[in-house]
Amino acid sequence: MSVLNNRPDGRLIPVFAVDDGLWSADLVLALAKAAAMRGETVLMIDQMGGHLMDKAGIVVGATLSDVLDGKAQMLDAKYVNNNEHFTAVCTGETDLDTLLGSLAALSLSYDWVFIGARAGCTPAHIRLAGAADAALMMYDSQGDKFMRAYWMLDAIRARVAKFDPLMIAQIGQASCEKDGFETYELLSGTIRDFLGAAPALGGILESSAATIELAPVLLEALRQDSKALQRRA
């Protein structure tokens, strides 16, 4: 007799932005919607001060911070979107360090857990990278801003040697796709010279709306990345 396994896949996927002003919130939302439309269960976590919830059109009452303070129940902090497979949570003011254990536990109940992390790189970001099943890292291709992705990758790989995110290049309206490829080649060459294998390029975004077109392709790439990590484990 065969036994059906309905256990959620539990993929923990952070989306890191190396700098302010990037379209990481748009990308997280596009990924969550794309997965939910396929019938997969999704938890979207806003660790961006409510910015991600605003993008989703969700008015936040209770947050995870309220739950941890005993001011609300976990059920109050979960917001089910118009698609029943899509649940969103805002972390509130609680620091990422405090939330890491809770995020790992929450991921067991969903096929995908997408985390929109605040821009920058802190020790908590590094620990989140270490706990992730796969990850995205977004950077700006204008000028020499792409080097911030190198510095963040350097900081993470010092603690998580096999951290290998998909890189997302953001280009401005005055730039063209060629600029995105050229800056990625510069970035990947510098990474190979000093940090080991360079992460793959996941996509080039010319506008925030382009995240919707890129999301389905990224979903499959993230699925494969998470399976590869599980095989190594």
N, C-alpha and C positions, 0 to 999 in steps of 0.2 A: 504494500500500500504506500503510495507516495504521500508526502507531507508538504503542503504548501508553506513556503516561507514568506510571510508578509512583513517581516521586520524591516523598518526603514533603513535606507542606506547610510544615513547619518554622516553626510559629508560636511565638514566644517571648512568654509571657504571665506577667508578674509579678503577684502579689497583694500589695499594700501594706497594712499596718495602721499607722494614724497613732499608735496608742497600744497599750500592753500590755492584756491581758485581752479582746481581741476574738476573734471566731470565725474568724479568717483561715485557720488550719490546717484546720478543718472544711470551709471552703469550697474550699480547694485540693484536698483529698482528694475531695470530692464532684464537682468538675469533672473530675478525673483519672478517676474511676470511670465517670462518665457518658460521657466520650469513648471510653474503652476498651470499654464495653459496646456501642458503635456500630461496633466493629471498627476504630477509628482507633488508631494507635500513639501512646503517651503516655509521656513522661518526666516524673516528678514529682521536683522538687529541693527538698530540705529544707535551708533556710538558717536554720532556727529552732532550732538547737542540739539536734536530734534529736526535738523535740516533734512534728513532723509524722510522722516515722517511727513514733513511739509510737502516734499516732492510727490509723495504718494497720496496726498490729500487727506491724511488722517489727523484728526484732532485728538491730541494726547491728553488723557486725564492722569491715570496712574502710570508710573514707570517702574523699572526694575529697582531703582533706588528706593522707591516707596515700599516695594515688597521687602527688600532687605532691612529697611528701617521698621518694619512691622506696621506700616500705615495702610497697606493694601494687600489683597490676596493675589497670587500669581495669575489667576483667571482674569482679574481686573486689568492687568498690565498687557494682556494679549488682545490684539485687535485683528479680527478676521476681516479680510478685504472682501470685495464683491465676488471673488473666486474663493470657494470654501477651502481650497488647498493652500491658500496664501494667508499666513499669519505674520503680523508685524509686532515688534516690541521695541520700545525706546529705553535705553539704559538710564537716562536722566543724568544726574550729577555724579553718580558713582564712578570711581576710577576703574579703568580697565583691569588693573591688577586684581582688584577685589572681585571682579566678575568672571575671571577665567574659569574657575571651577564650575560656576553655574552655567556658563556657555557650553562647556564640555558635556554637562548633564543634559542640557536642553537639546543638543544635537542628536541625541539617541532617539528622539521621537519624530524626527523628520528626515526626508530624503536629502534635502539641502538646507544648510544654514548659512546664509550669506551675511557677513558682518561688514557694515560700512564703518571703518575705523577713522578716527580723527587724523588729520594730516600730521606728518612728522614721524619721528622714530624715538620711542622711549623704551626702557627695559620691558614694559608691558607689551609693546608691539613685538618685541623680539620673542617673548614667551608665547604670544599668540601665533606667531609664525611657526614656532616649534610644534605647536599643537595642531596646526592646520593639515587637512588632507590634500589641499592644493591651494594656490593663492594667485592673486593678480596684483601687480604693482604698476601704478600709473605715474607717468612723469611728463614734464613739459619739454617739448623739443626746441623751444625758442632759445636762442643764444646758447649759453653753456649750462642752462638749468638742468639738462639731462644728467649732469654729473651728480646731482643730488640723489638720483637712483643708484649710482655707483656707491656713494657713501652709505646709503641705507642698506644696500645689499652687503657691503663690507661689514657693517655693524652686526647684521643678523647672522651672516655666515661665520663670524667669529665664535658664535654660540651654537648655531644650527648649521653645521657644515654642508648639509645636503639641501638646504633651502633653495628651491628652484622655481620661482614664480613665472607666470606668463607676463611679459612686459607689454604695457599698453602705452603707446606714444600719443600724446595730444598735440595737435598742431593748430596754430592760430589761423584766422581767416586770411591773413596776408601770406600764409605759407601754402605749400602744395604737398601732395603725398610724397614726392621725391625727398623733401626735407625730412620727413619722418623716417624714411629708410636710411638716409645719410646719417642722421643723428644716432639711429639705432646701431649702424655699423661702427660708428665711433665708440659708442657705449659698450657694445659687445666686445670690441677689440681690446678696450681698456680692462674689461672684466677678465677676459682670457689671459691677458698679460699678468695680472696681479691677483686674481681671486679664483682662478680655475675656470671650469666650463661656464659659458655665458647662457643665461636663460633665453628661451625662445621668444620671438616677437609674437604676441597674441593678436595685435591689431593696431591700426592707426585711426584715430578719431579726428575728424575735421569739424565736428559740431556735437553738441550734446544729444541731438536727435539721432545721430549715427549710432549711438549705443544700442538702439532698438534693433538695427540691422545686424550689429555685431554679436549681440547676446546669444542667439541660437548656436552660432559657430563656437563661441567660447564655452558654452555649456558642454558640448561634446568633447572639447579639448580638456576641460576640467574633469570630466568624467574619466577620461583616459588617464590623466595625471593621478587622480586619486586611486585608480585601480593599480597603477604602477607602484605607488607608495605602499599600498596594502600588500602587494606581492613581495616587496623588499622587507616589509615588517614580518 
